[in-house]
Every structure is written in structure tokens, then in C-alpha cells.
Amino acid sequence: MKILAVDYGDARTGLAVCDAGEMLASPVGVIHEWNRDRVLVAVARAAAEQRVEEIVVGNPLNMDGSAGPRSQLCHEFGAALQQLVEVPVVYWDERGTTVTATRYLNVTDTRGKKRKNVVDAVAATIILESYLNWRRNHPREGQGG
């Protein structure tokens, strides 16, 4: 099934989508917006345009696995998004994805303004790849953990 991943942020929200066979996750863009309601509408629109069957929202847990204020914001965002879309919205542990995305961009020597414009989409792609790997290894357990 096609799945959309969302790396929700204060100023930029990264999006990534996978193919119907759940083999390849690709960045699809970054929403540059501070207003949460506008971000919600843009994500719902992207989900419809991509014809996804599920949306995965990154859940930025603390390193000890506990949920902090940022996690709460992402859950509130996901709950509001669920009111706008007809597909399930699930949450996925995104600890370390921005660091990993930064490492990828270092390897590709992506710097400056271009880096700032893509790091969130790369982070969303990493969230989605992690979620897809989990699904492949836990086929009977259904959706995310």
C-alpha cells in the first residue's frame, strides 16, 4: 500500500511516500509553513494527491523512550490530521532521524540553503524506511509500534 510519512516541524514539515509495493521510500517535498492549520491542510492535500492508504507521523520520543512536549505536539497534529483524512494515521518513533538525515546530507556534500530545504524531507524518508522495515519483519502485527 502507498504510505505517506510526515516529519512535522515548527517551520518546515517533511513528506515522503512509498510505492504501492512498499519497497521504495522517496522524499516528496517540504511544507514551509508555521501555521499548524495550513500545514494540516497541505498534508491532507498531499495524501489525497498521492492516493495514500495510510499516514505515518514521526513521533519524537525522548532518548529514554518517554514522550515529551514535542511528542505531545506531534500526537495533537496527528489527531487533527485524522479529522481531515479518511485513511489511518499512525505514529512512528523518529528518534535520531534528523541526525541520520544530516549524516546523509554530509556524505552527499549538500550544504547551505539547499540542505535546509531538504533535511526534513530526508528525515521523513528515513521515518518511512524504518516503518516499512518494521512492517516487513512483523507482517502479522499490522500497523506501527
C-alpha positions in Angstrom: 0.0 0.0 0.0 1.1 3.6 -0.5 2.1 5.3 2.7 2.9 8.9 3.4 5.4 9.8 6.2 5.3 13.2 7.9 8.2 14.8 9.8 6.2 17.6 11.5 8.1 20.7 12.5 7.6 24.2 13.7 8.6 25.9 10.4 9.2 23.0 8.0 7.3 19.7 7.6 8.9 17.0 5.5 7.0 14.5 3.5 7.9 11.2 1.9 5.9 8.4 0.2 6.5 4.8 -0.7 5.4 2.9 -3.7 2.4 0.5 -3.6 4.8 -2.5 -3.1 6.3 -0.8 0.0 9.8 -1.2 -1.4 11.0 2.3 -2.0 10.6 5.4 0.1 11.2 8.7 -1.6 11.0 12.4 -0.4 8.1 14.3 -1.9 8.8 17.7 -0.5 8.8 20.1 2.4 5.9 22.3 3.6 7.4 25.7 4.6 4.7 26.9 7.0 4.4 28.0 10.6 0.6 27.8 10.9 -0.4 24.4 12.0 -3.9 24.5 10.3 -2.3 25.4 7.0 0.2 22.5 7.4 -2.7 20.1 8.2 -4.5 21.2 5.0 -1.3 20.8 3.0 -0.6 17.3 4.4 -4.2 16.2 3.8 -3.9 17.5 0.2 -0.6 15.7 -0.4 -2.2 12.5 1.0 -5.1 12.8 -1.5 -2.8 13.7 -4.4 -0.5 10.7 -3.6 -3.5 8.4 -3.1 -2.0 7.0 0.1 -3.8 4.4 2.2 -2.0 5.3 5.5 -0.2 8.2 7.0 2.8 7.8 9.4 3.5 10.8 11.7 7.0 10.8 13.2 6.9 10.6 17.0 9.9 12.3 18.5 10.3 10.4 21.7 13.0 11.2 24.2 16.1 9.0 24.1 14.8 7.0 27.1 11.6 6.2 25.2 9.4 8.6 27.2 7.1 11.1 25.5 7.9 14.7 26.0 6.3 18.0 24.9 7.4 17.6 21.2 5.8 14.1 21.1 2.6 15.6 22.5 2.6 18.2 19.8 3.0 15.5 17.1 0.2 13.5 18.6 -2.1 16.5 18.6 -1.1 17.2 15.0 -1.8 13.6 14.0 -5.2 13.6 15.8 -6.2 16.8 14.0 -4.9 15.3 10.7 -7.1 12.2 11.3 -10.2 14.5 11.3 -9.2 15.7 7.7 -8.4 12.4 6.1 -10.2 9.1 5.6 -7.1 6.9 6.0 -5.5 5.7 9.2 -2.9 8.0 10.9 -0.3 6.1 12.9 2.8 7.2 14.9 6.3 6.0 14.5 9.4 6.5 16.7 11.6 9.0 14.9 14.4 9.2 17.4 17.7 10.0 15.6 16.2 10.6 12.1 17.3 14.2 11.8 20.8 13.2 12.9 20.8 10.4 10.3 19.4 12.8 7.6 22.2 15.2 8.4 24.8 12.5 8.0 23.3 11.5 4.6 23.5 15.1 3.5 27.1 15.4 4.7 28.0 12.3 2.6 26.4 13.9 -0.5 28.0 17.3 0.4 24.7 19.1 0.5 25.2 22.4 2.2 23.7 25.8 3.0 20.2 26.7 1.8 19.7 23.5 -0.2 20.5 21.5 2.9 17.9 23.4 5.0 15.3 22.9 2.3 15.7 19.1 2.1 16.7 17.8 5.5 13.1 17.5 6.7 12.1 15.5 3.5 15.1 13.3 4.0 14.1 12.8 7.7 10.6 11.9 6.6 12.1 9.3 4.2 14.1 7.8 7.0 11.0 7.6 9.2 9.1 5.8 6.4 12.0 3.4 5.6 12.1 2.5 9.3 8.4 1.9 9.4 8.5 -0.2 6.2 11.3 -2.3 7.6 9.2 -2.9 10.7 6.2 -3.9 8.6 8.3 -6.4 6.6 9.6 -8.0 9.8 6.2 -8.0 11.6 3.6 -8.9 8.9 1.1 -10.3 11.4 1.3 -7.4 13.8 -0.3 -4.9 11.4 0.5 -1.2 11.9 3.3 0.6 13.7 4.7 0.4 17.2 
